[in-house]
Amino acid sequence: MCRFFLIALLFPGFVTAARAQNDSQQSGETEKIKEEVRKVDDEWFHAVLKGDGDTLDRIYADDISFTYADGRMLTKAQAVGDIRTGRNKLFKLDHDDIRIHVYGDTAILTGRTQSTLRCCDENSKSTQVHRRFTNVYKKLDGRWRLIAHQVTPIAGQ
């Protein structure tokens, strides 16, 4: 009886310790995933600024959902083509308020951006815009790919 009582007293401590170790491992894995996604997002960021269509082609999933602030949806070919040709040209891109949420093999990155860009026509004037953005990444074939991108204007800015 005494042995049963002792086990009953110690068992919750063992369970708590095992859960804490598991939570710590998951937290470490989540932080690793966040760093991987942040790295790919930085590659995306620099590729857009440089007009590097090859890098964008590698990062974008084949069936990416790419939505401009005006509501137009583009295919991968259109989104990469707009950058390659200069039809959509970003001259300055500053991101802040970056947040990453991980859900297994999917990560959602949100943030705020201040951009100087020329959009949709080589003859358009460049403008400065303030927007919120969402990038959704999914691990496909062993690497993080951008599966959805959307920007939304920030009212009053």
C-alpha positions in Angstrom: 0.0 0.0 0.0 2.8 2.4 0.9 4.6 1.6 -2.5 1.3 2.4 -4.4 1.0 5.7 -2.5 4.6 6.7 -3.3 4.1 5.9 -7.0 0.8 7.9 -7.0 2.7 10.9 -5.5 5.6 10.7 -7.9 3.8 9.9 -11.2 2.4 13.4 -11.8 5.9 14.8 -11.5 7.3 12.3 -14.1 4.4 13.2 -16.5 5.0 16.9 -16.0 8.7 16.5 -16.6 8.1 14.5 -19.8 5.6 17.1 -21.1 8.1 19.9 -20.3 10.8 18.1 -22.3 8.4 17.5 -25.2 7.3 21.2 -25.2 10.9 22.3 -25.2 11.7 20.1 -28.1 8.7 21.4 -30.0 9.6 25.0 -29.2 13.1 24.4 -30.6 11.8 22.8 -33.7 9.3 25.7 -34.2 12.2 28.3 -33.8 14.2 26.4 -36.4 11.3 26.4 -38.8 10.8 30.1 -38.2 14.5 30.8 -39.1 14.2 28.7 -42.2 11.1 30.5 -43.3 12.6 33.9 -42.5 15.6 33.0 -44.6 13.5 32.0 -47.6 11.4 35.2 -47.2 14.6 37.3 -47.2 15.6 35.5 -50.4 12.1 36.4 -51.9 12.5 40.0 -50.7 15.9 40.5 -52.3 14.9 38.7 -55.5 11.9 41.0 -55.9 14.2 44.1 -55.5 16.8 42.7 -58.0 14.2 41.5 -60.5 15.6 38.0 -60.1 13.0 35.8 -61.8 15.0 32.6 -61.5 15.0 32.9 -57.6 11.3 33.7 -57.6 10.6 30.8 -59.9 12.3 28.5 -57.4 10.5 30.0 -54.3 7.0 30.3 -55.7 4.9 27.1 -55.7 3.6 26.2 -59.1 0.0 26.9 -58.0 0.7 30.0 -56.0 -2.2 32.3 -55.1 -0.7 35.7 -55.7 -3.0 38.6 -55.0 -2.2 42.3 -55.6 -3.6 45.1 -53.4 -6.1 46.0 -56.2 -7.5 42.5 -56.0 -6.0 41.1 -59.2 -4.9 37.5 -58.9 -1.9 36.3 -60.8 -0.5 32.9 -61.8 3.1 32.0 -61.0 4.1 32.8 -64.6 2.4 36.2 -64.5 3.9 37.2 -61.1 7.4 36.1 -62.1 7.0 37.7 -65.6 6.0 41.0 -64.1 9.2 41.1 -62.1 11.4 39.9 -64.9 10.2 42.4 -67.4 10.1 45.3 -65.0 6.3 45.7 -65.4 6.1 45.5 -61.6 9.3 47.2 -60.3 10.1 47.7 -56.6 12.8 50.3 -55.9 12.6 50.2 -52.1 11.0 47.6 -49.8 11.1 48.0 -46.0 9.5 45.4 -43.9 8.7 45.5 -40.2 6.4 44.0 -37.6 7.2 40.5 -39.0 5.4 37.7 -37.3 5.6 34.0 -38.1 3.2 31.3 -37.0 4.0 27.6 -37.6 1.4 24.9 -38.2 3.3 21.7 -38.9 4.7 22.0 -42.5 3.0 25.4 -43.1 4.1 28.8 -41.9 2.3 32.1 -42.1 4.4 35.2 -42.2 2.7 38.6 -41.7 4.1 42.0 -41.7 4.0 45.6 -42.7 5.8 47.1 -45.7 6.6 50.5 -47.0 7.5 50.3 -50.7 8.5 52.5 -53.5 7.3 50.9 -56.6 6.0 51.1 -60.2 3.2 48.8 -60.8 1.5 47.3 -63.7 2.9 49.4 -66.5 6.4 50.4 -67.5 5.2 54.0 -68.1 3.6 54.4 -64.7 5.1 56.7 -62.1 6.7 55.3 -59.1 4.7 55.7 -55.9 5.2 55.1 -52.2 2.7 52.7 -50.6 2.2 51.4 -47.1 0.7 47.9 -46.9 0.2 44.8 -44.7 1.1 41.5 -46.3 0.7 37.8 -45.7 3.0 35.2 -47.1 2.1 31.5 -46.6 4.9 29.0 -46.9 4.6 25.3 -47.1 7.3 22.7 -47.1 7.1 20.9 -50.4 9.6 18.3 -51.6 11.9 19.2 -48.7 12.0 23.0 -49.1 9.9 26.0 -48.2 7.8 27.3 -51.1 5.6 30.4 -51.2 2.0 29.1 -51.8 0.1 32.4 -51.2 1.0 36.1 -51.1 -1.4 38.9 -50.5 -1.0 42.7 -49.8 -3.6 45.0 -48.4 -3.3 48.8 -48.3 -3.1 50.5 -44.9 -5.9 53.0 -44.7 -4.8 56.6 -44.3 -1.2 56.1 -45.3 
